[in-house]
Amino acid sequence: SFQNDSVVAGGGAIEMELSKYLRDYSRTIPGKQQLLIGAYAKALEIIPRQLCDNAGFDATNILNKLRAKHAQVGPDGSP
């Protein structure tokens, strides 16, 4: 069977962007709130991870690519 593991916007993109935003925000606040927000950010990645698993892809590899792509794009969508 043919599989293509290229990254395209779609399922899980919003959750990955929210996760990135929350991770970045959690680094700006002290105490236990930082841990809670970081945990929520990590939990949001379950959605794209499950989509990868369901499609038969290597979820770790795909999520790493997604994180890299989201790190390259600014908050207004520009590179």
C-alpha positions, 0 to 999 in steps of 0.5 A: 500500500502507498503511504504519504507522511507529508504534513498538511493543514487539517486534522489536529492542526488547531490542537497543535497550535493551541498546544504550542501557544499554551506551552509558550505561555506556561513558561511565562508564569510561576508555580504550579499553574505552569505545570497545569497549563503545560499538562493541558498543552500536552493533552491537546496533542493526544488528538493529532497523535490518535489521528496518526495512529488511526492512519497507520503513521508513526505518530512520534515522527509526525508530531515532531514534524508538526511541532517544527512547522508550528514553530516556523510560523508566526502567530499571524500565519506568516513565516 
